[in-house]
Amino acid sequence: MKKYSVVLFDLDDTLSDPKIGITKSVQCALQNLDIFEMDLHKLELKKYLLSFI
C-alpha cells in the first residue's frame, strides 16, 4: 500500500460539494444528543449555525 505524505481536502465546491456530508454529520451529532431532525434541508450548515447567533 502506497503511503501519502500529503492529503488535500476541497471543501469550497471547486471539485466537490461537501454540504450533504457535513449536514449528515450535524444530523448524527444531534441524534447523539437525542435531538432528531430528519429533514436535511432544515440542517443546512449556514442556516443551522446562524440560528444560534
Backbone torsions as a table, in degrees:
resi	resn	phi	psi	omega
1	MET	NA	131.6	-178.6
2	LYS	-77.0	134.9	177.0
3	LYS	-95.9	138.3	179.6
4	TYR	-105.0	141.7	177.9
5	SER	-93.7	-16.7	-178.0
6	VAL	-139.4	138.3	173.7
7	VAL	-127.9	126.5	-179.8
8	LEU	-107.7	140.3	176.1
9	PHE	-116.2	132.7	178.1
10	ASP	-108.4	107.0	-177.5
11	LEU	-119.5	21.0	-178.2
12	ASP	-118.5	24.4	176.6
13	ASP	70.6	11.6	178.4
14	THR	-71.5	-50.9	-179.7
15	LEU	-106.6	-30.2	-178.6
16	SER	-147.8	164.5	178.2
17	ASP	-110.8	104.8	-175.8
18	PRO	-83.2	0.7	-172.1
19	LYS	-55.8	-45.3	-176.1
20	ILE	-65.9	-39.6	178.6
21	GLY	-66.7	-42.0	178.6
22	ILE	-66.6	-41.3	-180.0
23	THR	-63.8	-41.8	178.1
24	LYS	-67.5	-31.5	176.1
25	SER	-66.2	-41.8	176.1
26	VAL	-62.6	-42.5	179.1
27	GLN	-60.1	-44.1	179.7
28	CYS	-64.2	-43.4	178.9
29	ALA	-62.1	-41.6	178.5
30	LEU	-65.4	-38.5	178.5
31	GLN	-62.3	-34.5	176.4
32	ASN	-66.2	-20.2	176.6
33	LEU	-99.0	13.2	-178.2
34	ASP	61.5	33.9	173.3
35	ILE	-114.0	111.0	-173.7
36	PHE	-107.0	117.3	176.5
37	GLU	-130.3	111.0	-175.6
38	MET	-87.9	-21.7	-177.8
39	ASP	-83.5	105.9	-177.6
40	LEU	-65.2	-26.0	179.0
41	HIS	-64.9	-32.4	177.4
42	LYS	-71.8	-19.8	-177.2
43	LEU	-100.3	11.1	178.4
44	GLU	-53.4	133.9	-167.2
45	LEU	-53.7	-47.7	-177.1
46	LYS	-62.7	-46.9	-178.8
47	LYS	-65.0	-40.5	-178.2
48	TYR	-65.5	-47.4	-179.0
49	LEU	-67.9	-36.0	-179.8
50	LEU	-67.9	-23.4	-179.5
51	SER	-69.0	-18.2	179.3
52	PHE	-88.9	-9.8	-176.7
53	ILE	-91.4	NA	NA
